[in-house]
Amino acid sequence: MTKWVNKMDFRKFRLTYGVIALSLIISGCTYAEKEKAAEGAVSDLVAAKESTAAPSTVALAIREYILKDSSNALLSPEKIGSLDNRILKLARNEIFARHGYVFKQKDLKDYFAAKPWYHADSAYKEHLSPIEKQNVALLRDYEAKYAGYKLEPSHTDDVHLRGYIGDSGFKQKKMKVDLNGDGREEDIQLIPPETELGVFKLKVNNITMEVDSELLPYVDIVDLDIDDPYFEIALQMDSQMVSLRSTSFYAYDGETLKQIGELPDFSAHSSMYDGHGRVVSAKESNNFQTWFRNLVFRLDAEHSLHEEQQDFYPMEPPTPLTIKKEIAVQFHKDGTDEAFSLEAGDNVKFLGDDKQGHIKLQTSTGKEVWYTTGDEYVDYSIFFDGLILYD
């Protein structure tokens, strides 16, 4: 596996690439997926930060329209170029839904059935106005661009370590997007630092918030939960040092711009969230071997992301190992059964762990057993041959 040991002076990096930020600012992350932080702080999000503007209309309980005027005004790249592909798909079908198109796909049928303006009309024959046809074509074009910009596994021995491939040049530097579902577009911009010691700033309308990072951020507009009125702003922090990569999510409710979570990964691609409040983000673990757990985060009632603990975190694919020194294992990790030994020369597979010091192994006969780790500073290469160990 690649060893991520390339260090850099990030303030020089930021100054050198300040101008590049203006052309790359939107979502482009080009390196393999972000290295996860150290094992202990499984990273609940950073404390939420927010900035407030003068009071205005706060969003409704649901978003009525993805793009309010898409049937009577031509769309432009600055309005759709940084939207995720789930938003783009809904926006394209929204044009047909206004005419009462009867959807066959369950997800689309359920989504539009919840809109008060939608009335199914089986007589509708998919006729569109010239403006609608152009907008449908533009949305399809950007769906295709997004489909070619992928977040994929970058190593065969750990599929949770991901990287971006494809061209991100379609992403926009400045955006006009309705973030809170009130039907009014926000002006969104990421402002690069003016000096070497300056910081990036995220600006939404007249609210400006400093971005707490010395790395070059990329911007995406995502919809973490299609059933609430909000689109979120995602800033992905890119670095050649995998452990420094992260994604910060922000929400705007018409009055306040708030950071709702910082996740240890490239998490702004639609393959990493389900559109119903669930976000997956990989984090590096250095206990036992170096590997990446898929963590799960969910939006809560206050529209903040929090980690959801899992019973088991799989290693994918399992790592083949050979026992070098006798170890004690059990069939049940709670210690209710008697321990037995695996001997030197036995072949096993590392299947994952529960993040509580219990390692699941599969023996050569297919049986699954638990091995309890001890002190975090134990060198497990004394007991196992084949461990993935890298910086």
Secondary structure, DSSP 8 states (H G I E B T S, - for coil): ---------HHHHHHHTHHHHHHHTTT---SB------SS---------EEE-S------SS-S-SSTTTTTS---HHHHTTB-HHHHHHHHHHHHHTTT----SHHHHHHHHTSTT----TT------HHHHHHHHHHHHHHHHHHTSEEEES-TT-TTSEEEES--TTS-SEEEE-SSSSS--EEEEEE--SSTT---EEEETTEEEE---SSEEEEEEE-SBTTSS--EEEEEEE-SSGGG-EEEEEEE-SSEEEEEEEESS---SGGGB-SBSEEEEEEEE-SSS-EEEEEEEEE-TTS-EEEE--S-EEEEEEEEEEESS-EEEBSSTTS-S--EEE-TT-EEEEEEE-SSSEEEEEETTS-EEEEE---TT--GGGTEES-----
